[in-house]
Amino acid sequence: MSNAENYFEHLNKINVSEHIEKKGAFSYLSWPFAVAQLRLADPTATWEVKRFDGLPYLKTEAGYFVEVAVTVQNVTLSQIHPVLDSKNRPIELPNAFDVNTSIQRCLVKAIALHGLGLYVYAGEDLPTADQVPKDDSPKIVPAANTINTDQIEKIKSLLTETGQSLQRVLSFFRVNSLSEIKTSDFPRVIATLEKSKRRAA
């Protein structure tokens, strides 16, 4: 990094796709990888597990919660995470392992607030690719430096085959629609989706 002001941009550019772990229908970024990348970007980065009356979790009527605050370049951002089971359902009586797992997930999400792997969580509340309704609207003629309709259809086909989230692709390349993807980025999109296809095979 050239200076402190660019730390978010630096972390946000790191491709974390190879370090995403699947548990059921949910995706998680490996916490050792997230911590390693954070410390490589800023060796002075720190994090703190918040305490509630001395305990590393908060018990409420809505369930149990943990909170982790991560400080990078003197900027502290905090993330709260519920204690959930493998199906992302609240655990009524969590044990120490359940709390520890939620703290690790919370840590990764707090790091994501600083840029690393933020796109992984962009589609959390959105439908998966096979649930996205087909677009029957007239085709948009792309600009000269963006992908054409054949390339768009290729990406859509791979999204359907791999079950990958359309929104995550859009978020990663910082565009609002496939028609805005640059021609120069097309090979990267295809390579990433093909890799997911091979892993699923």
N, C-alpha and C positions, 0 to 999 in steps of 0.2 A: 504494500500500500504506500502511496506517495505521501498521504497526510491523513490526519484523523477524520477529516470531513468525508473521506471516501470509504470509510470502513463498511458502511451498509452496502454500497455499490459493489465492493469487493466480495463480500460474503454472498450477496444475492446472485453473483455471476457463477458461483461454484455449482457444478452439475453434481447433484447428489443421487441421481437415479440408480447407480450401482449399489447404493447403500440403503435402499428402501426395503423394509421387511414387511411381508404380508402375514396378517393374522386374520383368517376368515375373509371377510369382505373389506377389511380395513388395512390401510397402509401406514407404516411407521418408519421414521428415519432412525437408523441405528444411533443410540446415544453415545457410544464410544467414538464413533466417527464425528458426530456433531461437536463433542467436546474437543477432540483433536483439532478439527478445523478452526474452532473458535480460538484455541490457544495458539495455533500457528498464525492466525490473523492478528491476535493481540495477546501476547504472553502475560499481560497484566490483567486480563479479563478474570472476573470472579463471579461466583453465584452463591446464593444463600437460600436454604430451605427455611421458609417462615415457620415460626413456632406459635402455637396457640395454647396458652397456659402451660408451656413447656412441652407440648406435644407437637409432632410434625404433621398434624392433620387437624381439621376443624369439623366437628360433628354438628350437623344442622338437621332441621326437619326434612329438608330436601335430600339429605344424604351426607356423605363424607367428602371433604375437599382438601386438596393440598395446594400450596402456593410456592413458587420459586421465582426469585428475582435474579436477573443476570445483568452484570455491569460490564460494558465495553466502552473504552475510551471515555470513561466518566459518565456515560449515559446508562441509567438503570431502568430496565423495563421488566415488569412483573407479569406472570401468567398464573391463572388459577385453573386447576384441573380437577374434575370429580374423580372419585375412586370407582373405576368401572371394571366389569368382567371382560372376558374375551369377546363378548358380543356387544360391547359398549353399553352395558346396562349397569345402573348403580348397584353396588354391593351393599346389602343391608348391614352386615357385620363383617367388615374387612379384617383380614389378618395382617401380620407384619409384611408378608410378601406382597399382598395386594397394595398396601400403602407405598411400599418401596417401588413397585412397578409404576404406580401413578406418579410418583415423584420423578422418576426417570423420564416418563413421557412429558411431564410438565416442564422439566429442564429443557428438553429438546424444543418444545414449543416456545419457551421463553427465549432460547437462542434464535429461533426462527423469526422472532419479532425484530431481531437485529439484522435479518436478511438471509441467513443460511437456511436453505430448504423451505423458504416461505411458500413457494409455489406448490409444495406437496400438500399443503392444507387448504389451498384455494378452492378445491372442489368438495370439501367436507359436507356441505349442506346442499350440494347440487346433485342432480341425477347422473348416473353413470352413462357412458357413451351409448349403450344399447337402449337406454330409456329416453334419450333425447329425441324428440319428434323430428321426422324427416322434413327438411326444408323444401317445400314445393313452390317457393317464390321464384320469380324470374332470376336467371343467372346474372351475376354481376360481372361485368367485363373488368378484369383486374388491370391495375396500372402496369406499366412496362417492367418494373422491377419487382413485381409480386407474382406469385404462382398462378398458373392458368387453371381452367376448370378440370382438365384431366388430372392434374396434380392434386387438386382439391378432392376429387373422387377417390384417388389412390389413398390419400390420408384417411378419408372417411371409411373406406373399406378396411384398412388396417386397424382403425379404432374399433370397429365392430368385431373383427377377428380376435383382437387382443383383450377387449373389454376395458381398454384404457379410457380415462376421462377426457372428453373433448375440452372441458374447461381447464384442465391442468395443462394441456398442450398450449392453449391460448394464453394462459397466465405465464407459462414459462417463456414464451416468445413475445410477451407483452403486446398482444394484439386483441382485438375484439371479435374477430372472425377469421376463418381460415383464409379468406380471400385477401387478407392483409399480410399474410406471411410472405417474407421476402424470398425471392428465387434462390438467393444464396443460402438461406436457412433450410430449404426443402430437403437436401441430402441428410441434414442432421435429424430432421423430423422422422424421415423414413428409417434411418439407421436405428434410432431409439425405439421405434415401434416394432421393427423387424427383430430387434434383440429381445423385446418383450414377448414377441410371438414365438421365438425359439425357446425361451425359458418356459413358456406355457405348454409347449409341445411334449 
